Amino acid sequence: MPRRVLVVCLGNICRSPLGGAVLARRGGTSVEVRTAGLRDKWTGHGAHPMMTTAAAARGYDLSAHRGPQIDRDLIRWADTMLAMDRAVLKSVLSWRWCLVTLRMPVGLGLLGPGCAMR
């Protein structure tokens, strides 16, 4: 059974879509990846055009991405959660309902200039 990884950032239009694509490619059949954002402002939106272009230059297609907001169902689905920065990690860990649901490794992943998108 593949490991289920939830990649979380603020809006789910830049970092988490790319992080999810990188993890999915590198993990192959050993991982299933979903992404989510903390804010509902961009729920259902595609990846940011600049991120889509940057990802495409490295061979990652983000054109089909439509990001959900994080919720209990996504957290229950995941075996592992990867927060894209410390503020996101702090927010997730501060939610009372999340602490009851969270029974998984939670990590911090930083994806920015110079990241290993190769």
N, C-alpha and C positions, 0 to 999 in steps of 0.2 A: 504494500500500500504506500503511495507516495506521501511525502511530508507536505502538509498544507501550510503555506506561508502567507500571512497577511502583511502587506507593505502599506504603511500609513504615513501620510504627510498632511499638511494643512488643507490644501485644496484638491488634491488628487488630479492635478492637471499638468504637473511638471515632474517632480522627483519620484513620486510613487509609480506613475505609469512607466517611466524609464527603468526604475529599480526593479519593478515587476517583470518587465521584458528581459532584462539582463539575467535575473534569477531564473526565469522560465527557460531561457536558452541554455544557460550554463548547467542548470539542474536536470534538464532533459525529462525523462520519464520518472525521475526520482522525486520531483516536486510538482505540486499544483500551486499556482500563485494567483492571488486576488489582491486588488488594491482598494484603498478607501481614503477618504479625506475627513478631517475633523469638522470642517465647516460645510453647511448645506448650500452655500452661495453658488458653488460650481457643480452641484449634484446633477448628473446626467450630461455634463459638458464633455467635449472631447479634450484631448491633451492640448496644451498651449501650442500655437503654431510654431513658435521658435523652438520649443522642445521637440516637436514633431520633425522639424527640419534637421535639428542637431542629431536626433536619434537616427533618422534616415541616412545621414552621412556615415554612420557607423553600422548600418545594416539592420536597424531595428524599426519595425513598422508600428507606429502608434495610431494610425488612422482610424482604427475601429474602437479605440478606447472611449468608454463612456463611464465616468467615475461615480460610484456610489458614496454616500456618507457612511462613516463607520456606525455600526449598530450591533446589538447583542447577537444577532444571527451570524454576522461575519466573525465576531469574536469567538462564538461557539464553534464555528466551522474550522477555525485555524488551530494548528498545532503550535505554531510559532508566529510571533508578531515582530516585525521590524519597523521601528520608528525612524523616520528620516532625519530627525534632529532632536536635541535635548528638550526643546519646548514641547514638541509633539509627545515625546515619551512622558514628560511630566504631566501633561494634560490627561493622557490616557490613564496613567496611574492614579490620578486624583479623583477619577469618577468612582463613586461609591458602588454603583451597579457593576462596573467593570471589575472591581476587585473581587467581587463574589463570583463572577463568570470566569475570570482569568485563571486558568490552570495550565499555563504554558510558559515556555521560555519567552522572554521579551528582551529584545536587543536594540541597540542603537546602530544605525547605519548612516553614514554620511556620504552623500552622493553629490558631487559638485565638480568644479573644474579639475581636470586631471584624474577623474575617476577611471576605473578600469572598464571602459565600455567596449574594449576591443573584441 
